[in-house]
Amino acid sequence: MPADLSATLRTHFGFSSFRPGQEEALRALLGGRHAVVVMPTGAGKSLIYQLAALRRGDLCLVVSPLIALMEDQVRSLARRGIAAACLHSPVEPAEQTRRLRAMAQGAYRLVYVAPERLRSVAFRSVLAGLSVGLVAVDEAHCLSQWGHDFRPDYLHIAAAREALGSPLTVALTATATPRVQEEVEHLLHLRAAARIVTGFNRPNLTFEVRYAAEPAVKAAACAGLQVVG
């Protein structure tokens, strides 16, 4: 990994070092290799594609099912002086038009969209005139057999990706068994993707199971539980 990547990390994000898995994933992406990343919630998955987008210099398209996440990340990037925007249904039509126009002019480094947006004719026509260098698929487990029941448009990502010329892609999730990881690679048509799996464990969370045969025992057990966070 180039030494100046750490300088980019400090300059744009204020961190002195990478978390487990981040550097390995970045090494794969900056080397031109697709990646499937499985890291716990809060482990810093988003920084992987954000930093990769900064280093590559072309447009990064982020597909996410979570409007709150899109808005939060766009605000966070704006505070860091990184041009980003999101397009989703609550955005007023006039503002959507303005953002599409700015996107067509190359004003953004990262654009966040819901998977349903990839079937929008207006949006895809704008994309067709741009060079999308990186696609990041967040909550990638939604591609699996049980996940796409929740968001069926995840199954259209592969076709949209191919229409863009099959750009470099990173799929990220906090939960994916080896079988689901294989499904993600297969359904996105990712060949020879690097897999970076740091596990599911979150050390700040604790689960405990107790047997309570009677309601009174259950109540006493619940009263004695402490929240760990």
Secondary structure, 3 states (H helix, E strand, C coil): CCCHHHHHHHHHHCCCCCCCCHHHHHHHHHCCCCEEEECCCCCCHHHHHHHHHHHHCCEEEEECCCHHHHHHHHHHHHHCCCCEEEECCCCCHHHHHHHHHHHHCCCCCEEEECHHHHHCHHHHHHHHCCCEEEEEECCHHHHCCCCCCCCHHHHHHHHHHHHCCCCEEEEEECCCCHHHHHHHHHHHCCCCCEEEECCCCCCCCCCCCCCCCCHHHHHHHHHCCCCCC
